[in-house]
Amino acid sequence: MAITATTSATPSLQATLSKARLEQAKREAENAESKVEALQQQTEQAEREVQAQRENVRELSTRAALEDTTYMGQLRAARSAVAPATQDFLVRMYAATSAKFAASGNALKSSLHGRPFINTLGEPTGRIVNLSI
């Protein structure tokens, strides 16, 4: 029988593979930790941006409440110096007389007693009205 050495200066193949797997696991754990830290920093940055945007929304809402950018506030606050009954009367008077103020194309006053005016072509174009009487 031969005597074989049970220990040697060179590690066995199984021990080498185990050591390599352990080193690989350590590297993967370090990479995962660095990714976690990077994601935490991104999360913190995103939270800061959200807070800034919320503050901006609050500020703009407050400013919008103080400054009405439409004319609705002015219309609600507007008070007329003329009483509503007077305004209604004026509106009715305008409606009743506005047809009489429409341009008819003839600026001369009409008179039933005026004699017809005939132009050089013999066409009647209106009436001559004597306003001096």
C-alpha positions in Angstrom: 0.0 0.0 0.0 1.0 3.4 -0.8 0.8 6.3 1.5 -1.0 9.3 0.1 -0.9 12.7 1.5 -4.1 14.0 2.9 -3.1 17.6 3.0 -1.3 19.5 0.4 -0.1 23.0 -0.3 -2.5 23.5 -3.2 -6.2 23.9 -2.4 -8.6 21.4 -4.0 -10.8 22.2 -7.0 -13.9 22.2 -4.8 -12.4 24.7 -2.4 -11.3 27.0 -5.2 -14.8 26.9 -6.7 -16.4 27.7 -3.3 -14.0 30.6 -2.8 -14.8 32.0 -6.3 -18.6 31.7 -5.6 -18.1 33.5 -2.3 -16.2 36.4 -4.0 -18.9 36.6 -6.8 -21.7 36.8 -4.1 -19.8 39.5 -2.3 -19.4 41.5 -5.5 -23.1 41.1 -6.3 -24.0 42.2 -2.8 -21.8 45.3 -3.1 -23.4 46.1 -6.5 -26.9 45.7 -5.0 -26.0 48.0 -2.1 -24.7 50.7 -4.4 -27.8 50.4 -6.5 -29.9 50.7 -3.4 -28.0 53.9 -2.4 -28.4 55.4 -5.9 -32.1 54.6 -5.8 -32.5 56.2 -2.4 -30.8 59.3 -3.6 -33.1 59.5 -6.6 -36.1 59.0 -4.4 -35.0 61.8 -2.1 -34.4 64.1 -5.1 -37.9 63.2 -6.5 -39.5 63.9 -3.0 -37.8 67.3 -2.9 -39.1 68.1 -6.4 -42.6 67.0 -5.4 -42.5 69.2 -2.3 -41.3 72.1 -4.4 -44.1 71.6 -6.9 -46.7 71.3 -4.1 -45.4 74.5 -2.6 -45.7 76.1 -6.1 -49.3 74.9 -6.4 -50.2 76.3 -2.9 -48.6 79.6 -3.8 -50.4 79.9 -7.1 -53.7 78.9 -5.5 -53.3 81.5 -2.9 -52.4 84.1 -5.4 -55.3 83.2 -7.7 -57.7 83.5 -4.8 -56.4 87.0 -4.1 -56.2 88.1 -7.7 -59.2 87.3 -9.8 -57.8 87.3 -13.3 -61.2 87.2 -15.0 -63.7 90.0 -15.1 -66.2 88.1 -13.0 -65.1 89.7 -9.8 -65.4 93.1 -11.4 -68.9 92.3 -12.8 -70.0 91.1 -9.4 -68.8 94.2 -7.7 -70.0 96.6 -10.3 -72.8 98.9 -9.2 -74.6 101.2 -11.6 -75.4 104.7 -10.6 -78.7 104.4 -12.5 -81.6 102.6 -10.8 -82.7 99.3 -12.3 -86.2 100.7 -13.0 -84.7 103.6 -14.9 -82.5 101.2 -16.9 -85.5 99.1 -17.8 -87.4 102.2 -19.0 -84.4 103.3 -21.1 -84.1 99.9 -22.7 -87.8 99.9 -23.6 -87.7 103.4 -25.0 -84.7 102.5 -27.1 -86.4 99.4 -28.4 -89.5 101.4 -29.3 -87.6 104.2 -31.1 -84.6 102.4 -32.6 -86.4 101.5 -35.8 -87.1 105.2 -36.4 -83.4 106.0 -36.0 -82.4 103.5 -38.7 -81.0 105.0 -41.8 -83.6 104.9 -44.5 -81.4 106.3 -47.3 -83.4 109.6 -47.5 -82.2 112.3 -45.1 -85.0 114.7 -46.2 -88.1 115.1 -44.1 -91.2 113.6 -45.8 -94.2 115.8 -46.3 -97.6 114.9 -47.7 -98.0 118.4 -48.9 -94.8 118.7 -50.8 -94.9 118.6 -54.6 -92.9 115.9 -56.4 -89.4 116.7 -57.6 -88.6 115.5 -61.1 -85.0 115.3 -62.2 -83.7 116.2 -65.7 -84.5 112.7 -67.0 -88.2 113.2 -65.9 -88.0 110.7 -63.1 -89.6 111.5 -59.7 -86.9 111.4 -57.0 -88.6 112.9 -54.0 -90.6 115.9 -52.8 -89.6 119.4 -52.4 -90.3 120.6 -48.9 -90.5 124.3 -48.0 -89.1 124.4 -44.5 -89.2 128.2 -44.3 -92.9 128.4 -43.5 
